Amino acid sequence: MTAATAKTARLVNVAIIGGGLMGREIAAAIQRWPALIDHPVRPRLTAVCDINPAALDWFDEIDTVVLKTTDYHELLADEGIDVVYVAVRHDLHEQIYGDVIRAGKSLLAEKPFGIDGDAAQAVLAAIAEHPQSFVRCSSEMPFFPGAQLAIDYIRSGALGTIVEARNSFLHSSDLDVNKPVNWKRQNEFCGDAGVLNDLGMHTWHVPLRLGWAPESVYGVLQNIVTERPGPDGALVPCDTWDNAVLHSWSRHDGVLFPLTTETKRIDPGQKNTWEFEALGLDGGVRFSTKNPKLVEVFTVRDIPGGGREQIWQQIDAGSQSVWPTVTGPNFESGFSDTILQMWAAFLAEREGLLGERFGTVTPQEAALTHNIYAAAIRSHTTRTAVDLPADDLPVVTL
Ligand SMILES: NC(=O)c1ccc[n+]([C@@H]2O[C@H](COP(=O)([O-])OP(=O)(O)OC[C@H]3O[C@@H](n4cnc5c(N)ncnc54)[C@H](O)[C@@H]3O)[C@@H](O)[C@H]2O)c1
């Protein structure tokens, strides 16, 4: 942000409900806002709510925070607050998201946007009744510069006739069978879609935005670790799906193609790997956060002194993503940069100033992911592919 824009940028007061892992991450990203060049908005974190008073202590680091509370209604009653970010357990989404919307505040919700499809539909209904509330859902991985390069490559038409595509989110956070159970490992709090609720938005944001809503889904789901130590060390049920691979049929430029999405909590060797690959007859592109500078593009070329060859070419992606920053263009980008970029996109879109740039997940896209997960679970149970009605396909926004 330049000195001139800093003076004219509109001040937006932000509050956080849920000061856990993600609440702190977002608070830190807002502190880095001056890294953005000429952003129309200047967010200021003014309020935080967590039912655990100890979680609020960390926010003493941030001197703009004037309200700390254990009751989010207090924060919603504050007329000075414009935007609320909510990062709580999935079973709490429907109530809290609805309350934020009904209070007339804008909302950046967290995935999976309600514990199930009914909860997501209830949030959509609240939005319909309160259209002044601008609502989007969090999904930051596509804001890696390499992911943006891959998206732009596909939008350019460079694939030609598509062959196949894959988007994966791979962890091994649950490899240790002695890791205690927590809310993300219990259907009651995480939802029946398990790992899909936890990681699925990461694998559907880009496909849905590219217009690749699936027409049918075949789900392969695994609950690998069925019990984990509870609070007193005794084993308790760990009933969520750990890994889910969805084989779908989607359409690109009218051509049906296999789209595979993978969400895994147990993929030995992976920590937080987001991978995207799309192959066509004319070109191909792939990117993985495992090597976050590298984007590979495929081509067939005449080699000087040789014949016609298939080539994967390597590009270093640099630091620039959706919104320009003061960071040198050749420097590296990381997870916290993607959070900043996601917020830059969210607040610019709220102002109507995002233009053609890549945006955060829309409520309709988020709700559609629940239909996809439900189809995947039914498919897994029946061992047959499940069609998704065309009515479920969102309008393509690119
Ligand atoms: N975008 C991402 O990359 C990403 C990563 C992790 C988690 N998430 C999502 O963020 C959300 C929260 O996950 P997390 O890992 O931050 O969880 P967490 O358990 O670390 O934090 C949740 C916090 O919410 C608080 N809380 C519970 N009930 C509350 C209430 N009624 N009012 C206020 N605070 C309350 C808890 O005390 C806790 O501090 C989930 O929806 C999860 O799927 C997103």
The ligand as a Gaussian input file, in Angstrom:
#p B3LYP/6-31G(d) Opt

LIG

0 1
 N       -8.467000     -22.771000       5.559000
 C       -7.661000     -23.635000       6.145000
 O       -6.581000     -23.933000       5.676000
 C       -8.079000     -24.258000       7.445000
 C       -7.133000     -24.925000       8.235000
 C       -7.563000     -25.483000       9.455000
 C       -8.883000     -25.370000       9.832000
 N       -9.781000     -24.724000       9.023000
 C      -11.199000     -24.599000       9.412000
 O      -11.289000     -23.590000      10.409000
 C      -12.296000     -23.920000      11.343000
 C      -11.685000     -23.983000      12.732000
 O      -10.596000     -24.868000      12.705000
 P       -9.331000     -24.630000      13.646000
 O       -8.282000     -25.593000      13.192000
 O       -8.986000     -23.181000      13.732000
 O       -9.960000     -25.140000      15.012000
 P       -9.432000     -24.964000      16.493000
 O      -10.032000     -26.062000      17.276000
 O       -7.923000     -24.759000      16.506000
 O      -10.052000     -23.567000      16.920000
 C      -11.440000     -23.380000      17.113000
 C      -11.616000     -22.328000      18.203000
 O      -12.998000     -22.036000      18.299000
 C      -13.290000     -21.826000      19.669000
 N      -14.736000     -21.940000      19.842000
 C      -15.488000     -23.047000      19.987000
 N      -16.782000     -22.719000      20.129000
 C      -16.855000     -21.355000      20.081000
 C      -17.927000     -20.412000      20.169000
 N      -19.197000     -20.797000      20.340000
 N      -17.622000     -19.097000      20.095000
 C      -16.352000     -18.699000      19.908000
 N      -15.299000     -19.545000      19.836000
 C      -15.553000     -20.860000      19.908000
 C      -12.468000     -22.894000      20.379000
 O      -12.297000     -22.605000      21.758000
 C      -11.166000     -22.837000      19.583000
 O      -10.224000     -21.921000      20.140000
 C      -12.920000     -25.227000      10.857000
 O      -14.049000     -24.950000      10.082000
 C      -11.820000     -25.851000      10.002000
 O      -12.293000     -26.729000       8.997000
 C       -9.387000     -24.157000       7.867000

